[in-house]
Each structure stands twice: as C-alpha cells, then as structure tokens.
Amino acid sequence: MEMHDYIIEDIQGDYAQLKQLDADNPELFPVAVALLPFGSDVGTKLHGMMGMFEIIE
C-alpha cells in the first residue's frame, strides 16, 4: 500500500471521513477515529496509510 495525503472532512461518531488530497478521487474514505493521531479534528491534514497516520501542516 502507498502512503497518501488526506484531510479530515467530517467526523461522525467513531468514524472520520477522509478525502485523499493527492488524487482526483471525490470519494471519502472512512477510518476509525481511534486509528488517527491524538489531536486530529475536522480540517486536519494527515499523511499515511491504513492505520498509520501522522499529522502534517
């Protein structure tokens, strides 16, 4: 699996909806909030892949 950049578009309950920034794909990608770095919120940009994310500027 490749690393990608994402932004958190929405958080609904236990899941965050991520949008991939480095592709022309409008689909949102659901990820369990428990897998995101501490301090993640709507608008946070992330770099990583399934279950291994880090916050980027």
HULIN-V649855 format. One record per backbone hydrogen bond with DSSP energy under -1.0 kcal/mol. CO is the residue of the C=O (numbers start at 0). NH is the residue of the N-H. Records with the same first field share a line. If there is no record, write none. Layout:
CO: NH  NH
This chain:
3: 47
4: 20
5: 45
6: 18
7: 42
9: 16
11: 14
13: 32
14: 11
15: 30
16: 8  9
17: 28
18: 6
28: 17
30: 15
31: 34
32: 35
36: 39
40: 43
43: 7
44: 55
45: 5
46: 53
47: 3
48: 51
51: 48
53: 46
